[in-house]
Amino acid sequence: MAMSTGGTGSNMSEPNITPMIDILLVLLIIFMVIVPVTPKGLEALVPQPPKAQPPNPERTVVVQVFYHPGAAPTYRINDLDVSHADLLPKLTEVYANRAERVMFVKGDDQVNFAYIADVIDIGRSANVDHIGLMTPRIQAGQ
C-alpha cells in the first residue's frame, strides 16, 4: 500500500458524484414521462371533395371548331351553331352572369391551329378566365 505524505498533514477529500448521477437519471426519467408523446400542432380539418356528382352540363361551355375542306371552319357553342362573327357576342352573353368563367375549346384534327387560337382570343375578349383545350382520348392499341 502506498501512502502519500503531504507537507500540510491534512486529509484530502473528494466528493462522491455517484448520488448526483443517480438524481440526474431519475430527473431525466421524470421529464421524459411528463413530456407528451403525441405532437401538438394545428388541428385543422381538410375539406373533403363532394361525393361523385356528375358534371353539370349547363355550367360547361365547349366551343367546337369543325373542319370543312376548302371552306372556312364552322363553330358550335355546346349544341348551338354559331357563325364566326357571332362568337364574341354569344360568349359575352353566356358569361355575363357567371361566377365561374371556364371555357373549353375542341377542334377537329385537320383544323389549322390559327382558328383555335382565334377562338381562344375571342374567349379572352369575352372575359373568360380559364380556357382549356380538349383533345381526343388516346385509344389503346393505336
N, C-alpha and C positions, 0 to 999 in steps of 0.2 A: 504494500500500500504506500502510495506516495502522499506526502503531506506538503502542502505549500506553507512556506513560512513567510510571513509578512512582517514588515517593519512596524506596522501600527498595532498589531496584536488584536484587532477586532475581526469578527467573523463576517464574511461576505454572504449576503442572502440574495437569492434570485427569485423573482416572482414566479408562481406556478400558473401557467397560462392554460392548462387543461380545463379548469372550470369555466374560463371565459369562452373557450371554443365551444364547450357544451351549451352554454347560454346562447351563443350566436346561432348554433344549429337549431335550437328549439325555437328561437325567434324567426328564423328563416322558414321553418315548417309552419309556424302560426301564420305568417304573412302569405304563404302560398295557399293556405286553406281559406283565408279571408278573401283573397282576390277572386272575383267571379270567373268561372271557367268560360262562360259564353261571352262573346264580344259584344260590346254595346255600340250601337250605331243608329242610323236613321231607320226607323221602322215605317217605310213608305210602301204603299200598295201600288203595284203597277196595273194600269188599266188593261183589262183583258179584251181581245178582239171580239166583235159580235159573232154570234154563232151562225155560221153558214147561211147568210142571207143572200139570195140571188141578186145580181146587179140590177139596178132599176133602169129599165130601158129608156125612160123619159129623161134621165139625167145624162146618159151617154150620148155624145154628139160625134158622129163619124161622117167625115166628108170623104166621099169616094170619087176618084178620078178614073174615068173609063177611056180606054184607048180605042180609037177608030182609025183604021189605016187611011191615010190621005186626007184626013179631016181633023179639025180641032177636037180635043177631048171633050167629053160631056161630064157634068158634075152632078152629084147627088148628096144631099144632106139627109142622113138617115134614110127615109123612104121617099123623099121629096126631090123630084128632078128640078135642078136649078141651072140657069144659064150663068156664064162667067160674070156677066155684068151684075147679076142679082146676088152673087155670093156675099159681098160685103154687107148690103142691107139686110139680108136674111140672117147672117151670123150676128150682126149687131142686134137684131130683134130677138134672136134666141138667147143671147147672153145679157140682155138688158136687165132682167130681174134675178139673175142667178148669182149666188154667192160663190159657188164652185165653178171656176172657169177653166174647164179641161176639154180639149178637143183632140180627136184622133183623125189622122189622115191616112187613107188607104188608096193605093194606086195599083193599076194593072202592071204586070211585069214589063210590058212593052212601052209604057208611058215614059216619055222623056222626063228626067228629074226636074227640069226647069218648070214644068207645070206643077209638080208637087211643091217646089219652093215658092211658086207664086201663091198657092193655096195657104202655105204657112205664113207668108207675108200678109195676106188678106186676113188670116186669123189674128195676127198681131195687131192689125189695124182695127179689128173688132174688139180689142181689149181682152183677148184670151190670154190667160196667164201661163198655162201649161199646154204644150202641143206635143202629141206623141205620134210616132209613125207605126202603123200596123203592117206587119209582114206576114206572108203565108207561113203556116207551120211546116216545118221540115218533116216529111213523112219518112217512116222507117223503110230502109231498103232502097232509097234513091241516092 
